[in-house]
Amino acid sequence: MYHDNHPAKNYEMANKVVVFDRPHAIAWQPGQDSAGDGTLSFGGWIWRYDIRDVGSSESHVTLTYDWSAVPAELREHIQFPPFDPTHLENSLKHLSDLSAAR
């Protein structure tokens, strides 16, 4: 991953899938091995795509980014949301591009 606001800029994430309702929804919690010992920790935020068919080859996708479960002590170190709305728009565009390529 890469983020301008991350201290290392480039970093690795692990994702734990918390909802998988194919083909209607997928949600995941990003986490990291912060200590480098193989133990994953999750910060409390969740990404989710809800997918609804609107035609034979078209879908409507809603992206939700929920940080309501982020503990207060973590919110002191990371400003939430950590990016502007264009980041979410870029995520949807990337998903659309990947789908169109298939």
LOKEDREN-525917 format. One record per residue: residue in one letter; z, y negated, x negated of N, C-alpha, C in turn. Coordinates in steps of 0.2 Angstrom, whole numbers, padded with zeros to 4 digits, always signed. Example, Ala and Ser with C-alpha at 12.3 -4.5 7.8 and 13.67 -1.06 7.14 Angstrom:
2
A+0039+0028-0066+0039+0022-0062+0039+0016-0066 S+0035+0011-0064+0036+0005-0068+0039+0000-0064 
end
This chain:
102
M+0000+0006-0004+0000+0000+0000+0000-0006-0004 Y-0002-0012-0002-0002-0018-0005+0000-0023+0000 H+0005-0028-0002+0007-0033+0002+0009-0039-0003 D+0006-0045-0002+0008-0051-0006+0015-0052-0006 N+0019-0051-0001+0026-0053+0000+0031-0047-0003 H+0028-0042-0005+0032-0036-0008+0033-0038-0016 P+0039-0037-0018+0041-0039-0025+0036-0035-0030 A+0034-0029-0029+0029-0025-0033+0022-0026-0032 K+0021-0029-0026+0014-0030-0023+0011-0023-0021 N+0010-0019-0026+0008-0012-0024+0014-0007-0024 Y+0014-0003-0018+0020+0001-0017+0018+0007-0013 E+0022+0012-0013+0020+0018-0009+0025+0019-0003 M+0022+0021+0002+0026+0022+0009+0025+0030+0011 A+0030+0032+0015+0029+0038+0018+0030+0037+0025 N+0026+0041+0030+0026+0039+0037+0029+0045+0040 K+0034+0044+0045+0037+0050+0049+0034+0048+0056 V+0030+0053+0058+0027+0053+0065+0033+0054+0070 V+0034+0049+0075+0039+0050+0080+0036+0051+0087 V+0030+0049+0088+0026+0051+0094+0020+0053+0093 F+0018+0059+0096+0011+0061+0095+0009+0064+0101 D+0005+0061+0105+0003+0062+0112-0004+0062+0112 R-0008+0066+0109-0015+0066+0108-0018+0067+0115 P-0023+0063+0116-0026+0058+0113-0024+0051+0115 H-0017+0051+0118-0015+0044+0121-0011+0040+0117 A-0007+0043+0112-0002+0039+0108-0001+0042+0101 I+0001+0038+0097+0004+0040+0090+0008+0034+0088 A+0014+0036+0085+0019+0031+0083+0022+0034+0076 W+0023+0029+0072+0026+0032+0065+0031+0027+0063 Q+0036+0029+0059+0041+0025+0055+0039+0025+0048 P+0038+0019+0045+0037+0019+0038+0043+0020+0034 G+0043+0024+0029+0049+0024+0025+0047+0025+0017 Q+0052+0025+0013+0051+0025+0006+0056+0029+0002 D+0054+0031-0004+0059+0035-0008+0062+0029-0013 S+0066+0025-0011+0068+0019-0014+0072+0021-0021 A+0076+0027-0021+0080+0029-0026+0076+0033-0031 G+0070+0035-0029+0066+0039-0034+0068+0047-0034 D+0072+0049-0030+0075+0055-0030+0072+0060-0025 G+0067+0058-0021+0064+0062-0016+0067+0061-0009 T+0072+0057-0008+0075+0056-0002+0072+0050+0001 L+0069+0051+0007+0066+0046+0011+0071+0042+0015 S+0070+0035+0015+0074+0031+0020+0069+0027+0024 F+0071+0026+0030+0067+0022+0035+0071+0016+0037 G+0067+0011+0038+0070+0004+0039+0071+0002+0046 G+0069+0006+0051+0070+0005+0058+0064+0002+0062 W+0058+0001+0058+0053-0002+0062+0048+0004+0063 I+0044+0003+0069+0039+0008+0071+0033+0004+0073 W+0027+0008+0070+0020+0006+0072+0018+0011+0078 R+0014+0008+0082+0012+0013+0088+0005+0011+0090 Y+0001+0016+0091-0005+0014+0095-0005+0018+0101 D-0007+0014+0107-0008+0017+0113-0015+0017+0115 I-0018+0022+0117-0025+0023+0118-0027+0025+0125 R-0031+0021+0128-0033+0022+0135-0041+0022+0135 D-0044+0027+0138-0051+0028+0138-0053+0023+0144 V-0059+0019+0142-0062+0014+0147-0069+0016+0148 G-0072+0021+0145-0079+0023+0146-0080+0029+0142 S-0086+0032+0142-0088+0038+0139-0087+0038+0132 S-0088+0032+0129-0088+0031+0121-0084+0025+0119 E-0079+0023+0124-0075+0017+0122-0068+0018+0124 S-0064+0015+0120-0056+0015+0122-0053+0009+0121 H-0048+0007+0124-0044+0001+0123-0038+0004+0120 V-0036+0000+0114-0030+0002+0110-0025-0004+0110 T-0019-0002+0111-0014-0007+0110-0010-0005+0104 L-0009-0010+0100-0005-0009+0094+0002-0012+0095 T+0007-0009+0094+0014-0011+0095+0018-0011+0088 Y+0021-0016+0086+0025-0016+0080+0032-0018+0082 D+0036-0013+0082+0043-0014+0084+0048-0014+0079 W+0052-0020+0078+0057-0020+0072+0064-0021+0075 S+0064-0020+0082+0071-0021+0085+0077-0017+0082 A+0075-0011+0079+0080-0006+0077+0082-0008+0069 V+0079-0013+0066+0080-0015+0059+0088-0017+0059 P+0092-0014+0054+0099-0016+0053+0099-0024+0051 A+0104-0027+0053+0105-0034+0051+0105-0035+0043 E+0108-0031+0039+0108-0031+0032+0101-0031+0029 L+0097-0027+0032+0090-0027+0030+0086-0033+0032 R+0087-0036+0038+0084-0042+0040+0086-0048+0035 E+0091-0047+0032+0093-0053+0027+0088-0053+0021 H+0085-0047+0019+0081-0046+0013+0074-0047+0015 I+0072-0045+0021+0065-0045+0023+0065-0049+0030 Q+0060-0054+0029+0059-0058+0035+0055-0054+0040 F+0057-0054+0047+0053-0050+0052+0050-0055+0057 P+0044-0054+0059+0039-0049+0056+0037-0052+0049 P+0036-0047+0044+0034-0048+0037+0027-0051+0036 F+0024-0052+0042+0017-0054+0041+0015-0057+0047 D+0009-0061+0047+0007-0064+0053+0003-0060+0058 P+0001-0062+0064-0003-0058+0069-0010-0056+0066 T-0013-0060+0061-0019-0057+0059-0019-0050+0056 H-0013-0049+0053-0012-0042+0050-0013-0037+0055 L-0010-0038+0061-0010-0033+0066-0018-0033+0069 E-0021-0038+0069-0028-0038+0071-0032-0035+0066 N-0031-0035+0060-0034-0032+0054-0033-0024+0055 S-0027-0022+0057-0026-0015+0058-0030-0012+0064 L-0031-0016+0069-0035-0014+0075-0042-0013+0073 K-0045-0018+0069-0052-0018+0066-0053-0012+0062 H-0048-0011+0057-0049-0005+0053-0049+0001+0057 L-0045+0002+0062-0045+0008+0066-0052+0008+0070 S-0054+0003+0072-0061+0003+0076-0067+0005+0071 D-0066+0002+0065-0071+0004+0060-0071+0011+0058 L-0065+0014+0057-0065+0021+0056-0067+0025+0062 S-0066+0023+0068-0068+0027+0074-0076+0027+0074 A-0079+0021+0073-0086+0020+0073-0090+0024+0068 A-0086+0025+0063-0090+0029+0057-0090+0036+0059 R-0086+0039+0063-0086+0046+0065-0091+0047+0070 
end
